[in-house]
Amino acid sequence: MSAVDKIKNKAEELMGQGKEAAGDATDNRDLKAEGQADQASGNAKQAGEKVKDIFK
């Protein structure tokens, strides 16, 4: 896995945290849910890449 992929996945996770916080602060459930989904996606991608790294 390249470092670029790791950075992109972490950025997606951090953007999700920001969206979730913004949604929570503004009481916007859709934005909060979108942030949680982005975080889950970023975490899943990171986990997949870690598995790939193990088998190298």
C-alpha positions as CSV (number, residue, x, y, z in Angstrom):
1,M,0.0,0.0,0.0
2,S,1.3,3.4,-0.9
3,A,1.6,6.2,1.5
4,V,-0.7,8.2,-0.7
5,D,-3.5,5.7,-0.1
6,K,-3.0,5.8,3.6
7,I,-3.1,9.6,3.6
8,K,-6.3,9.6,1.5
9,N,-8.0,7.1,3.8
10,K,-7.0,9.0,6.9
11,A,-8.2,12.3,5.3
12,E,-11.6,10.7,4.5
13,E,-11.9,9.6,8.2
14,L,-11.0,13.1,9.5
15,M,-13.4,14.8,7.1
16,G,-16.1,12.4,8.4
17,Q,-15.3,13.5,12.0
18,G,-15.6,17.1,10.9
19,K,-18.9,16.5,9.2
20,E,-20.2,14.6,12.2
21,A,-19.2,17.4,14.6
22,A,-20.7,20.0,12.4
23,G,-24.0,18.0,12.1
24,D,-24.0,17.6,15.9
25,A,-23.4,21.3,16.5
26,T,-26.1,22.4,14.0
27,D,-28.5,19.6,15.0
28,N,-28.4,18.4,11.4
29,R,-29.0,14.6,11.5
30,D,-28.3,14.1,7.8
31,L,-24.8,15.8,8.0
32,K,-24.0,13.8,11.2
33,A,-25.0,10.5,9.5
34,E,-22.9,11.4,6.4
35,G,-19.9,12.1,8.6
36,Q,-20.4,8.8,10.4
37,A,-20.6,7.0,7.0
38,D,-17.4,8.7,5.8
39,Q,-15.6,7.7,9.0
40,A,-16.7,4.1,8.6
41,S,-15.6,4.0,4.9
42,G,-12.2,5.4,5.8
43,N,-11.8,2.9,8.6
44,A,-12.8,0.0,6.4
45,K,-10.4,1.1,3.7
46,Q,-7.6,1.4,6.2
47,A,-8.3,-2.1,7.6
48,G,-8.3,-3.6,4.1
49,E,-4.9,-1.9,3.4
50,K,-3.5,-3.3,6.7
51,V,-4.5,-6.8,5.7
52,K,-2.8,-6.3,2.3
53,D,0.4,-5.1,4.1
54,I,0.4,-8.3,6.3
55,F,0.5,-10.6,3.2
56,K,3.3,-8.7,1.5
